Amino acid sequence: MMIIGEFAFYLFMEVLMYSLGRFVIPVISFGRARAARTREIFSRKPVTTHTDDGKLLVPEWGVAIVGLLTLTAAIALYIALR
């Protein structure tokens, strides 16, 4: 039963929150930051904090946290305005 819960949590964080974070980060940073792509994480080159065009790279765990905070803020706003 615990393996199902762990899989559900992984699916929730990695699929839903990561996708939401990838959408939200460029919007709230006015285009100055973006999420690191998978091929950048697994490439042989060292990952830097900035890209060639000057955008800040947000790591995968940071993107998932931004997505989680966005969902939490949306739910709190819905409850407050209800």
C-alpha positions in Angstrom: 0.0 0.0 0.0 2.9 2.4 0.8 4.3 1.9 -2.7 1.1 3.2 -4.2 1.2 6.2 -2.0 4.8 6.9 -2.9 4.0 6.5 -6.6 1.0 8.9 -6.3 3.1 11.5 -4.5 5.8 11.2 -7.2 3.2 11.5 -9.9 1.7 14.6 -8.2 5.0 16.4 -7.7 6.8 15.5 -10.9 4.0 15.7 -13.4 1.5 18.1 -12.1 3.5 20.5 -10.0 6.5 20.5 -12.4 4.2 21.3 -15.3 2.5 24.1 -13.4 5.9 25.5 -12.3 7.2 25.5 -15.9 4.3 27.6 -16.9 4.4 30.0 -13.9 8.1 30.7 -13.6 8.4 32.7 -16.9 5.2 34.6 -16.1 6.1 35.7 -12.5 9.7 36.5 -13.5 8.6 38.6 -16.6 10.7 36.3 -18.9 13.9 36.6 -16.9 14.0 33.0 -15.7 13.1 29.5 -17.0 13.0 25.9 -15.9 16.0 23.8 -16.7 15.3 21.3 -19.5 15.9 17.6 -19.0 18.6 17.5 -21.6 20.5 20.3 -19.8 20.4 18.4 -16.5 21.7 15.1 -18.0 24.2 16.6 -20.4 27.9 16.2 -19.9 28.5 19.9 -19.5 28.3 21.4 -16.0 25.0 23.1 -15.3 25.3 26.8 -14.7 22.8 29.1 -13.0 22.4 31.3 -16.1 22.0 30.6 -19.8 23.7 32.2 -22.8 20.9 34.7 -23.2 21.1 35.8 -19.6 18.1 33.9 -18.2 18.2 32.4 -14.7 17.9 28.6 -14.7 15.6 27.2 -12.0 16.4 23.5 -11.1 13.8 20.8 -11.3 13.1 20.7 -7.5 12.7 24.5 -7.5 10.2 24.3 -10.4 8.1 21.7 -8.5 8.2 23.9 -5.3 7.0 26.9 -7.3 4.2 24.8 -8.8 3.2 23.6 -5.3 3.2 27.1 -3.9 1.1 28.3 -6.8 -1.5 25.6 -6.3 -1.5 26.4 -2.5 -2.0 30.1 -3.2 -4.8 29.4 -5.7 -6.7 27.1 -3.3 -6.2 29.7 -0.4 -7.5 32.5 -2.7 -10.5 30.3 -3.7 -11.4 29.6 -0.1 -10.9 33.2 0.9 -13.2 34.6 -1.8 -15.8 31.9 -1.4 
